[in-house]
Amino acid sequence: MSSRELVVLGTSSAVPTRHRNHNGYLLRWDGQGYLFDPGEGTQRQMVHAGVSANDVHWLCLTHFHGDHCLGVPGVVQRIARDKVRHPVRALYPASGETYWRRLRHAAAFADTQVITEHPVSGERDEVGPLLARRLSHPVESYGYRLQEPSGRRMLPDRLAAHGIRGPEVGRLQRGESVRGVTLDQVSVPKPGQSVAFVMDTRLCEAVFDLASGVDLLVIESTFLSAEASLAKEYGHLTAYEAGQVAAEAGVRRLVLTHFSERYGLPAEQSFLDDARRAYDGEIVLARDLMTVPVPRRRHLLP
């Protein structure tokens, strides 16, 4: 199993359907679990997907519309019931503090102390490895980006040509020179992997900023282009606009999700076709309980 993958728990928008639960997405990343927008029913979807409360280290809400947050009480109470011991950091728009409090303490239960709160505010905020950017929606909404720092890939043939081995390699990696040889001469840049999560929004600068060059973009495509005016009115994207973002931002793998209940499963091909008009890269049309791996790291040639 990949150590970096997206587990899709739900793919509907405001109203769940027979085939699509409310939102819910768990990003597995090097032993950390980032749970984004747990809508109603997420706890049960986690059971179906083989995800436990112990897999959750981050709880990230984009905004406080019900399909993005009504699963919080169940998830929080499951964290408490299963006696999760590691810290769980909760990110959410600071303007929705009242809603967070209601969700966090929605019922009587034996509480947990492992959850720490990190409200995000302003146009841009950083919490640990996560970048949050303010989006364009009728209520305050944020998108998130997880970015691995860039590094260097050592080239064994060049190291051998200079007779560099063992502890000397470590010295180079720490920025020292070895017999006049520097790190740049025996390595190439290794871009860090990145994932962006963009839910309810109109097209805006922040969407492109979050998506810029990411390996995996998980993005709402609530409507088809025929309803573009409706999408803009309600602060949503069409599948075509999601494809535009992926194309202009240089995204490697595009995941379309958050589909309006007006579209049944037979409309899936229409969403793919709509996005394909703008983006010719890899597109995944999300379905509940599917797993999507983060693309392998890019390896730049020497």
C-alpha positions in Angstrom: 0.0 0.0 0.0 1.3 3.5 -0.9 2.2 5.6 2.1 0.8 8.6 0.2 -2.8 8.1 -1.1 -6.2 9.6 -1.0 -9.1 7.5 0.5 -12.4 8.9 -0.8 -15.1 8.6 1.8 -17.9 10.6 0.1 -18.4 12.5 -3.2 -21.8 14.1 -3.1 -22.5 17.8 -2.5 -25.5 19.3 -0.5 -27.6 16.1 -0.7 -26.3 12.5 -0.5 -27.7 10.0 -3.0 -28.0 6.2 -3.1 -24.6 6.0 -4.7 -22.8 9.0 -3.1 -22.3 9.9 0.5 -21.7 13.4 1.7 -18.1 14.7 1.5 -15.2 13.0 3.2 -11.6 12.5 2.2 -8.6 11.0 4.1 -5.2 11.8 2.8 -2.6 9.3 4.0 0.8 10.9 4.1 3.9 9.2 5.7 2.0 7.9 8.7 -0.2 11.0 9.1 -3.9 11.1 8.2 -5.4 14.3 7.0 -9.2 14.1 7.2 -10.8 16.8 5.0 -14.5 17.9 5.2 -16.2 15.0 7.0 -19.8 15.3 6.0 -22.8 13.4 7.5 -22.1 9.7 7.6 -18.3 9.9 7.5 -17.9 7.7 10.5 -19.7 4.8 8.8 -17.8 5.4 5.5 -14.6 5.1 7.5 -15.7 1.7 8.6 -16.4 0.6 5.0 -13.1 2.0 3.9 -11.1 0.3 6.6 -10.1 3.7 8.2 -10.0 3.9 12.0 -10.1 6.9 14.3 -6.4 6.2 15.0 -5.7 7.0 11.3 -6.7 10.7 11.9 -4.1 13.2 12.9 -5.5 16.3 11.2 -9.1 17.4 10.9 -9.5 20.1 8.2 -12.7 21.9 7.4 -12.9 24.2 4.4 -16.2 25.9 5.6 -19.3 25.3 7.7 -21.9 24.2 5.2 -23.4 21.0 6.4 -22.2 18.7 3.7 -18.6 19.6 4.7 -18.9 19.4 8.5 -21.9 17.5 9.9 -19.7 14.4 10.3 -17.5 16.2 12.9 -19.5 15.1 16.0 -19.3 11.4 15.0 -15.6 11.6 14.2 -14.7 13.5 17.4 -16.7 11.1 19.5 -15.1 8.1 17.8 -11.7 9.6 18.5 -12.7 9.8 22.2 -14.3 6.3 22.3 -11.3 4.6 20.7 -9.0 6.4 23.1 -6.8 7.9 20.4 -3.6 9.0 22.1 -1.8 11.0 19.5 -2.5 14.7 18.9 -5.3 15.6 16.5 -5.1 19.1 15.1 -8.3 20.7 13.9 -8.2 23.5 11.3 -11.3 25.5 10.4 -12.3 29.1 9.4 -12.0 31.3 12.5 -15.2 33.1 11.5 -17.1 29.9 12.2 -16.0 29.4 15.8 -19.6 29.2 17.0 -20.4 26.4 14.6 -17.2 24.6 15.5 -18.1 24.7 19.2 -21.6 23.3 18.4 -20.1 20.4 16.4 -17.3 19.7 18.8 -19.7 19.4 21.7 -22.8 18.3 19.9 -23.8 15.5 22.4 -23.0 14.1 25.8 -20.0 11.8 25.7 -16.7 11.1 27.5 -14.6 13.8 25.9 -11.0 13.7 24.7 -8.1 16.1 25.3 -6.1 15.1 22.2 -7.8 17.6 19.8 -6.1 21.0 19.6 -7.8 23.8 17.6 -6.1 26.0 15.0 -8.5 28.5 13.5 -7.4 29.9 10.1 -8.1 33.5 9.1 -7.1 36.1 6.6 -6.2 35.5 2.9 -3.3 33.1 3.7 -2.4 31.1 6.8 0.1 28.3 7.5 -0.3 25.6 10.2 2.5 23.1 10.3 2.8 21.6 6.7 -0.5 23.0 5.6 -1.1 26.2 3.7 -4.7 27.6 3.8 -5.9 30.1 1.2 -9.2 32.0 1.3 -11.6 31.1 -1.5 -14.7 32.7 -3.0 -17.9 31.3 -1.6 -21.0 32.8 0.0 -19.6 31.8 3.4 -15.9 32.0 4.4 -14.2 29.0 2.9 -10.6 27.9 2.6 -8.6 25.5 0.4 -5.6 23.6 1.6 -2.2 22.6 0.2 0.2 20.1 1.6 3.8 20.6 0.3 6.8 18.5 0.9 10.1 20.5 0.9 12.3 20.1 -2.2 15.6 18.3 -1.8 18.5 16.9 -3.8 18.9 13.4 -5.5 22.5 12.1 -5.2 24.0 10.8 -8.5 26.1 7.6 -7.7 28.1 7.8 -10.9 29.2 11.4 -10.2 30.1 10.6 -6.6 32.2 7.6 -7.8 33.9 9.8 -10.4 35.1 12.1 -7.6 35.9 9.2 -5.3 33.3 10.4 -2.7 31.7 7.9 -0.5 30.6 7.1 3.1 30.6 10.0 5.5 31.8 12.4 2.8 28.4 12.2 1.2 26.8 13.4 4.4 29.1 16.3 4.5 28.1 17.3 1.0 24.4 17.1 2.0 25.1 19.4 4.9 26.4 22.0 2.5 30.1 21.4 2.9 32.5 20.9 0.0 34.7 17.8 -0.2 38.1 18.2 -2.0 36.6 21.2 -3.9 33.4 19.3 -5.0 30.1 20.8 -4.1 26.6 19.3 -3.8 25.4 20.8 -7.0 28.1 18.9 -8.9 27.0 15.4 -7.7 23.2 15.8 -7.4 20.1 17.1 -9.1 17.0 18.9 -7.6 14.3 16.6 -6.3 11.0 18.4 -6.2 8.8 17.7 -3.1 5.4 16.1 -3.6 2.3 18.2 -3.1 -1.4 17.8 -2.8 -4.1 20.5 -3.0 -7.7 20.3 -1.7 -10.1 22.8 -3.2 -13.8 22.6 -2.3 -16.7 25.1 -2.7 -15.5 28.2 -4.6 -15.8 30.3 -7.7 -12.7 30.7 -9.8 -10.3 33.0 -8.1 -6.5 33.6 -7.7 -6.2 31.5 -4.6 -7.5 28.4 -6.5 -4.6 28.6 -9.0 -2.1 29.4 -6.2 -3.1 26.3 -4.3 -3.1 24.1 -7.4 0.2 25.4 -8.9 2.3 22.4 -9.9 0.7 19.9 -7.5 1.0 16.2 -8.1 -2.6 15.6 -7.0 -5.5 18.1 -7.1 -8.7 17.2 -5.4 -11.3 19.7 -6.6 -15.0 20.3 -6.6 -16.9 20.0 -9.9 -20.4 20.4 -8.7 -22.0 21.3 -12.0 -21.5 20.7 -15.7 -20.8 23.7 -18.0 -24.5 23.9 -19.1 -25.1 25.2 -15.5 -22.2 27.6 -15.4 -24.3 30.6 -14.4 -25.9 28.6 -11.6 -22.4 27.5 -10.5 -21.2 31.1 -10.3 -24.3 32.3 -8.5 -23.9 29.7 -5.7 -20.1 29.9 -5.6 -19.1 26.6 -7.2 -17.1 25.3 -10.1 -18.0 23.3 -13.2 -16.0 20.3 -14.4 -14.7 22.4 -17.3 -13.4 25.1 -14.8 -11.8 22.4 -12.7 -10.0 21.3 -15.9 -9.0 24.9 -16.6 -7.4 25.1 -13.2 -5.5 21.8 -13.7 -4.3 22.8 -17.1 -3.1 26.3 -16.2 -1.6 25.2 -12.9 0.3 22.3 -14.4 -1.4 19.6 -12.2 -0.2 16.0 -12.7 -3.4 14.1 -11.6 -6.8 15.7 -11.3 -9.5 14.3 -9.0 -13.1 15.5 -9.7 -15.6 15.3 -6.9 -18.5 17.0 -5.0 -21.1 16.3 -7.6 -24.6 17.8 -7.4 -27.4 15.3 -6.6 -29.1 16.3 -9.9 -26.6 14.1 -11.7 -26.7 10.4 -11.5 -24.0 7.9 -12.2 -24.8 7.9 -16.0 -23.6 11.5 -16.1 -20.1 10.6 -15.1 -18.8 10.5 -18.7 -20.2 14.0 -19.2 -18.1 15.3 -16.3 -15.0 13.7 -17.8 -15.8 15.1 -21.2 -16.4 18.6 -19.7 -13.0 18.6 -17.9 -11.2 17.1 -20.9 -12.1 20.1 -23.0 -9.6 22.1 -20.9 -7.2 19.5 -19.6 -5.5 16.6 -21.3 -3.7 15.1 -18.3 -4.8 12.3 -16.0 -8.4 12.7 -14.7 -10.0 10.6 -11.9 -13.7 10.8 -11.4 -14.1 10.1 -7.7 -16.4 7.5 -6.4 -17.1 6.6 -2.7 -14.5 4.3 -1.1 -12.0 4.4 -4.0 -8.3 4.9 -3.3 -6.2 7.3 -5.4 -2.4 7.2 -5.1 -0.4 10.3 -5.1 1.7 10.2 -8.3 5.3 9.1 -7.8 7.9 11.8 -7.4 9.3 13.5 -10.4 13.0 12.5 -11.1 14.8 15.3 -12.9 17.5 14.2 -15.3 21.1 15.1 -14.6 
